[in-house]
Amino acid sequence: MNLPKLLKRITIYVISAFMFVFSALVLTVVAIAIKVLVLKLAHRFVYPIFIFGDLLRGLEIIDLLNILVFAILGMGLGVATGLLPTTDARKISQVFLIILIPIILAVPQVVKYNLWVEDIAQDDDLSFHQAQTVADSFLKRRINQDGVFGFYLYTGQFPMVPTRQLQMQELERLEQQINSKFVRVSGIPPTLITMIMGVCFWGIRMFYFSVAVITAIAHYREGLKIVVK
């Protein structure tokens, strides 16, 4: 192979790879933007609704949007696979799909944590940094883990989170009283109830994760069919 043809081939590969990566990036940004936008709208207009809002928050009903978000991602990556002029195109796009699914699922957790901190700051008239310190201290006392990961673990058992320091103190005090009375009356340890609640809420999260994966894979295959045609 002479030099001009080699350079032409390399150029085609580079341009194709860039277009694929750019397409994957655009799909990711669109998917995350949709989830974040709907999450913020729900946080502002739906979750504040008395009782009903807390129920929807506990069920994480907004995550049903995963069907749309990951359909777009899967279909888009499937079609974008046709941009790669190599026999390993499917393997490459599949690796991207495997990496992007958890990233898109993780970003909203950061947003949820920040929205909670903002609520604390607003309700207790604190700066964001002060509110974050209060939030992390609460999480540290409750589950010995702070930050976004601590928030994610905590809401896996208790979807409703207090937004005032007084509520946090009362929550811990009331929980101790209720647990003490519950044990005396029923003989069932409160840790068992907490574990059952955790299983239920984590089960909901696993369901939504499964929906995301299945939807992405199914539409990825549909995208590949479009390329083949």
Secondary structure, 3 states (H helix, E strand, C coil): CCHHHHHHHHHHHHHHHHHHHHHHHHHHHHHHHHHHHHHHHHHHHHCCCCCHHHHHHHHCHHHHHHHHHHHHHHHHHHHHHHHCCCCCHHHHHHHHHHHHHHHHHHHHHHHHHHHHHHHHHHHCCCCHHHHHHHHHHHHHHHHCCCHHHHHHHHHCCCCCCCCCHHHHHHHHHHHHHHHHHHHHHHCCCHHHHHHHHHHHHHHHHHHHHHHHHHHHHHHHHHHHHHHHC
